[in-house]
Amino acid sequence: MHLARFPRLRLFPAPTPLEPLPNLTKHLGGPQIWIKRDDCTVVATGGNKVRKLEFLAGEALALGADHLITQGAVQSNHVRQTAAVAARLGMKFTALLEHRIDTNDRDYLNSGNVLLDRLMGAALEYRPGGTDMQAALEAKTDELRAAGQTPYMIPGGGSNRVGALGYVGCAQELMQQADEMGLKIDRVVHATGSSGTQAGLVVGLEGVNSGVRVLGIGVRAPKDRQEANVHKLAEATADYCGVKGGIARSAVEANCDYVGAGYGIPTPGMAEAVTMLARLEGVLLDPVYSGKGMAGLIDLIRKGEIGKQETVVFIHTGGAVGLYGYNGFFEQALAG
Ligand SMILES: *Cc1c(COP(=O)(O)O)cnc(C)c1O
């Protein structure tokens, strides 16, 4: 596996920090918890999509595109990060936003990521909840092409084999940091949604036989479907970047017990995790992904399913801008 074979646009200074969380570790009575700060990827407040966009935008440039197009939920972090990359490259940008959550909340609909999308000049089009968003994206891409543009279509979350290369790279970066520090990692934990982050991490860590387990905490789909999606993309990514022998199905592990009522719908565990990390470590998680991911990690530690003797790295995938879209929820949570 040799990532320099693929077109890539460098968007942030790597590596992102790998830091201990001593107060959280003490509060929970172990395991040793570390955090990899992929919320610090610079572009328009950062997040995990920036790593994917290094390869996606690299390919878009190589293909002579003049317009990026993608899709996501209204408070999509992916859309915000893609809008920033398009602005930086002087390309036009169109996003289809799905009303995936049924709400009239002003902050959810206008603040947080949406505010930043608009500031960066994104052309936003809305679709009702339950729309086949990939089909809608393809239709809109065809429309742009017919209008004489050269669009480059990025799937939801930037999760295809090109985007997933970003997290193959993250796995390599993490192993190098850990080796330099003499840090033996047992497990990596992170929030998993459109699957590209986990698929890339699994390929990168399996590809070098690291022995590090990856646990995705689901935010939308049930476990069977989430693991199948991640595995399928991991196989495609492994094939694309030259990892031989495929990816064992057993290397793909997701826990989807922390979704709550649905994608983007707050849970008490998320509120606890967001508040705990803010107050113990000054780390800002997000309500849709990293907050639920950390809620899962905390609960699995409390239940003893993640052992006290382990060393765990939580990948902070970003998204704190989304907190502003959930202002009303946190006002209530903090008051209650
Ligand atoms: C998109 C996103 C994720 C999930 O990553 P996938 O590659 O879509 O699985 C996790 N956290 C945040 C903050 C995100 O924006």
The ligand as an SDF file (V2000), in Angstrom:
LIG
                    3D

 15 15  0  0  0  0  0  0  0  0999 V2000
  -19.2160   12.0870    9.0630 C   0  0  0  0  0  0  0  0  0  0  0  0
  -18.8440   12.0700   10.4920 C   0  0  0  0  0  0  0  0  0  0  0  0
  -18.5610   10.8690   11.1610 C   0  0  0  0  0  0  0  0  0  0  0  0
  -18.7260    9.5190   10.5370 C   0  0  0  0  0  0  0  0  0  0  0  0
  -17.7600    9.2170    9.5730 O   0  0  0  0  0  0  0  0  0  0  0  0
  -18.1790    8.2430    8.3760 P   0  0  0  0  0  0  0  0  0  0  0  0
  -16.9570    8.1490    7.5650 O   0  0  0  0  0  0  0  0  0  0  0  0
  -19.3230    8.9170    7.6790 O   0  0  0  0  0  0  0  0  0  0  0  0
  -18.5930    6.9470    8.9450 O   0  0  0  0  0  0  0  0  0  0  0  0
  -18.1630   10.9200   12.4760 C   0  0  0  0  0  0  0  0  0  0  0  0
  -18.0750   12.1060   13.1210 N   0  0  0  0  0  0  0  0  0  0  0  0
  -18.3550   13.2780   12.5220 C   0  0  0  0  0  0  0  0  0  0  0  0
  -18.2610   14.5120   13.3380 C   0  0  0  0  0  0  0  0  0  0  0  0
  -18.7570   13.3080   11.1880 C   0  0  0  0  0  0  0  0  0  0  0  0
  -19.0410   14.4820   10.6150 O   0  0  0  0  0  0  0  0  0  0  0  0
  1  2  1  0
  2  3  1  0
  2 14  2  0
  3  4  1  0
  3 10  2  0
  4  5  1  0
  5  6  1  0
  6  7  2  0
  6  8  1  0
  6  9  1  0
 10 11  1  0
 11 12  2  0
 12 13  1  0
 12 14  1  0
 14 15  1  0
M  END
$$$$
